[in-house]
Amino acid sequence: MIELCDQIFVHSKHLVVGLFPERIQAFVSAALTIVAIIAVFAALFGVTTVIERKMIGRMQNRYGPNRVGPYGFLQFAADGIKTLTKEDVVPRSADQAVHFLAPLVLIVPVFLAYSVLPFGRNMVPIDIDAGVLFFFAVGAATELAVFMAGWSSRNKYSLLGAMRAIAQMVSYEVPLIISSVTVIMMVGSLSTVKIVEAQADYSGQWPHWHVFTPWGFAGFGLFLVAAMAESNRSPFDLPEGESEIVAGYFLEYSGFKFALFFMAEYLGMFAISGMAATLFLGGWTAPLAFLAWLPSWLWFLGKVMSLILFFIWVRGTVPRLRMDQLMNFAWKFMLPMALVNILAAGLWRLLPSGFGRWVVCSLLIIVTYFLLARGLSGRKLFVKRTYRYAE
């Protein structure tokens, strides 16, 4: 029964595919996988928008959505109908073709990123040896779509927003990828399936997740911060800073085209949360050995949603950075920290197991963090702090 619950989607797919002639079974299998991914994550996108608005409303001591449906949870359906029926306004001077293609070019790579994520045991759409590389490669295509949207709108605010977005995304892609290199080094593979399998063992009740090592914990923190910047989430939502550039690169978009940009942001956040869970949190494995009887896909979904709730919490509590702070943080802190973390992972691999390598790797990361944080703040090291009081 436990095995049946865990593999229910796999068995159901095989059952449906078996009903078709053999010559088209491969096409039907791919179509079922695509439809399932689009349906599940599109629905998850709608529900998450309501949860986010309710959570932030609670943090700000105000009501969230509470009119449409039970407790307002059908608000996303009303918003969807509204975007479908709104007029599609395109600036007269805009490049019509590029303006139309930009949201499509943005949404396609986001869905492609899901094809290498292991959603559960035996539930990876495409199991390739270079899964992690494929994930980051298709993710890089979103920068082209952002530039297309900003440039084609023929609006200075849109162009400024696109330039800021590209600078931010390029800057934070570097520490994002480097922070994942430590996992690839330790596992010895770019396959997302093998990365999860390397974390599937237990020491007693405790799992062998990478986040429970010094280099894994530091890499996970760097990955999360860079993921927030890549997703244009607060406090890194500078490409759409409404107090400075109105709405950024999608300023001249309305109706369903705007909804595609909005959906791409959330779907990208789901995808990168799934990759974070795969690299550092054991993917579909249970957090404790005695909980392994629960379906693997349920654990993967729970980890993704936990990270999404963390992103929402950060958005509701942390103020937006300035542009110079954003770039300084990427190049003066995140990048050096990610490079030192690779050194820590190498030492972890070379040193004999035991308390000693924990101390060496932890000290290397902590000291580097302290030095880089002090350098980023512009304060001199080991200087006595003086306080001034009003007279």
N, C-alpha and C positions, 0 to 999 in steps of 0.2 A: 504493500500500500504506500509506504514511504517513497519507494522507488518510482511508483506510478505518479505520485504527486509531483515529484521532482522532474520527471521527464514527460509530463502530460502534453506540453506544447510540441515536443519533438515527436512523440507518438502520433499526435493529432495531425501534424504536418505530413508524416509518412503515410498515414491512412488516406488523407485527401489526395496526395500525389499518386498513390497507387491506383486510384480510380481512373486515371487518364492513361492514354496510350504511351508506350515507352518512349516514343520519339519526341514527345513534348513534355516529358516529366521534368527535365532539367529546367525548362522555361517556367513551368507551373511552380516548381519549388522556389525559384528565384522570385517570382511574382508574389507568392504567399509571404515570403520573408520581407519583401519591400512593403507590402500592404500592412503587415503586422507592425513593423517599425514606425511607419508613418502614423498609423492609427493610434498606437499606444502613446507615443511621445507627443503627438498633437493634442490628445486628450489630457495628457499630463501637463502640457503647457497651459491649457485653459484653466485647469484646477489650480496650478501653482500661482497664476496671476491673482486669483481670488485669495489664496492663502497669504501671499505677500502683502496684498492691500489690507487684509485683516490684521496681520501681524504688525505692520508699520503703523496702522491706525491705533492699535493697542498701545504701542510704544509712545505714540504722540498724544495719547489720551483723547481720541476721537473715534467716531464710528467708521468702520470700514463698509464694504458693500453689505446691505441688509434689506434690499427691496425685491430683487429678482430671484425667485426660487426660495427654497428652504434656507434660512439664514444667509441669503444672498449668494449661494453657491452656484447659481445659474447666471451670474453676472457676465461670465466669459461668453456665454451663448448670446446674450444681448449685445455685447460688444462686437462679437463676430458678425452678427446680422447687420449691425450699424456700419461696419467697415465695408461689407459687401454691397450695401445700398448707397453709400456715399458717392458723390460725384468724383470722378478721377480728373483732377485739375493738373494740367501740365503747362509750365511757363511757355509763352510764345517763342522765346529765344532759345529754349532748351534743345539739346540734341535729342530728338524724339526717340530714335532707335536705342541709343545708349541709356537714356533715361528709363525706357521700358525694360531693358535687359538687366539693369543693375540689381534689382531685388531677386531676380531669378538666378543670376550668377552667385548671389550671396547664399541663397537657401540650398542650392544643390550640393556644394561641398560640405555643408553642415550635415546633411543626411548621409553623404558618403562616409563621413567619419564614423558613423554607427556600424558600418559593415565589418569592422575588425574588433569590436568590443565583445568580450565574452559575457553575455547576459546571464549565463548559468552554465551548469555542467552540460557539455555537448550542445551549447546554444550560441555559438559564434557564427554569424552569417558567412564570413569568409576567413578561413584559417590559413594565413600566409606567414611565411617566416619573417617577413619584414613588416609586421602589423603596426608596430609603434612608428616606424618610419612613414608608412602610408598615412597614418592618422595625422601626423604633423605636416606632411606634404600637402594633403588636401585642405587642411586648415589654413595654410598659407595663402590659398587662393582667395580667401575672404577679403584680403587687403585690396586686391584688384577691384572687387565689387564695390568696396567703400569709395575708392578713387573714382570709379565710373559714376557713382551716384552724386558725388560732390562736384565733379567737373562738368557733367552733363546738365546740371541744374542751372548753370549760368547765374549763380548767386554767390556773392562774396562770402556770406556766412556759411553756405554749404561747402565752398571750396576750403575755407579755413578749417571747418570741422573735419573735412576729409584729410587735410594735411596733418592735423593734430592726431587723428585716429591712426593714420599710417605710421607716424613717428612713434606713437605709443605702442602699437602692435608689433612693429619691428623691434623696438627696444626690449619689450618684455617677452618676445618669442625666444630670445637668446637664453636668459636664465630659465625659462620654462623647459626648453629642450635639454639644457645642460643638467638641470636638476633630475631629469629622468635618465641621464646617462649612467648614474650610479647604479640604478636598478639593472640596467642592461649589462653593466660590468659584472655584477654579482651573479646574475642568472646565466649570462653568456648567450643570450638569445634576444632577438627583436620580436619574437612571437608573443602576442598577448596571452595566448593559451598557456604557453610554457612558463610565463611569468607568474600566472595564477597558480599553476601546478607546483611551482617552486615554493609557494607559501602555504600549501595545503596540508603540511604536516603539523603535528602538535607536540609540545613538550608537556606531558600530562594533560591539563585542560587548556593550556595557553597556546595560541597559534604562533606560527613563525612568520608573522607579517613583517614586512620591511620597516614599517613605521616604528617598530619596537627596537630599533637599533639607533645609535647616535646619528649615523649618516642618513638613515631612512627618515628619522624624525625631522632633521634639518631639511632634507630634500622635500619632504611632504609640505613643510611650512613654506618653502620657496615656491613649490609648485602651486600651492593654493593662492598665494599672493599674485604670482604671475598669471594664474588662470583668471583671477578677478580683473586684472588689467586687460587681458586679452578679450574678455567678455564685455568690456566697457562698463563694469559694475562699479558702484560706489565703493570706496572713495576715488575710483579711477575713471569716473564717467565724464571726463573732460571733452571728448569729441561731441558730446551733446549738452554742454554746459549752457543751460537756458539763461543764466544771468549774463553771459558773455556773447554767445553766438546763436542765440534763440533756440535752435534745435539741432544744430550740427549738419552733418552730411545728408540727412533725410528731411531737411526743412521743407523742400518743395515737393514732398510726396504726400498724397492723401489717399483715403479709401483703403482698398485692399493692398495696394503697393506698400503703404505705410505699415499695415498689419504684417506683411511679409518680413520687413525689417525687424519689427518687434518680436515676431516669432523666431526669427533666426538668432536673435540675441539669447533667448531662453533655450532654444534647442542646442546652441553652441555651449551654453552653460551646463546643460544635461550631459552632453558628450564629454566635455572636459572633466566633469565630475566623475563620469564613468571611467575615464582614463586614470584619474587620481586614485579611485578605488581599486582599479586593476593593478597599478604599479605599487601602491604602498599599503593598501588595506585588504589585501588578500582576495580581491575580486568577489567571486560568489561564495567564498568559504565562510564558515560560521565563526563568530568571535570566540566561542568556547567549544570544546570538543563535544560536550553533552548536548549542544544545540544543533549539531550537524544533521539531525533528522529533519529539520525544517527544509523546505525546498530551496535549492541554491539560487534560483532566480529571485526569490523573495529577499534573500540577504543582499544580493546585488542592488535591487531596487531600494532597499532600506538604506544602504550606504550612500547611494546617489542622492536620495531625498534628504538625508542628514546633512550632506554637504550643501545642498540647495538652501536648507533652513539656516545654515551658517552664513551663507552669502546674504540672505535676507536680513539676518540679525546685524551683520556688518553694515549693510546699507542704511539701516534705521538708526545706527549709533555713531558712525564715524563720519566726520565732515570731509568735504572734497578737498583734494590737494590742489596746490598751484601747479602750473605747467613746469616751472623750473624744479619744483620739489619732485614732481613725477619723474622727470628725466634723470635728475641726480640720484634718486633712489634706485633706478634701474641700473645705471652704469657705475655708480660709486659704492653701492651696497649689494644689490642682488647678484650682479655678475661676479664680483670677487668672492662672495660667499658661496656661490654655486661651484666655482672652480676649486675653492678650498675643500668643499664637501666631497669633490671627486678624490682629492688627496686623502681625505679621511676614510673614504670607502676603500681606497687602495691599501691603506695601512690596516684596515679591518680584515682585508683578505689575506695580507701577508703575515700579520702577527698571529702568534698561537692563541687559540681560544682561551678565554678566562677573564678574570677581573682586569688584568693589565691592559688589554686592548680596549676595553670599555673606558678606562681612565684616559688613555692616550687619545683616542678618537674624540671623546667628549671634551677634553681640555682643548684640543685643537679647534674644535667648532666654537666653543664658548669664548675662548680668547679672541678668535677672529671676529666673532659677533661683537664683542665689546669694543675692539679697536675700530672696526668699521663704523659702528654706531657713533662712537665719539668723533671720528673723523667726519662723518656726514653732518653732525650737528655743528661742526666748526669750533668745538671747544678743545682746549689744550688738554693733553693727558695728565692725570695725576696733579691737577691744580686745585688748591683749596678753594671751595666755593664761599663767596662772601655775600652777605645779605644787606640790603639797604632798606631802612624803614622810613616812613614818612614822618616828618617832624611836626 
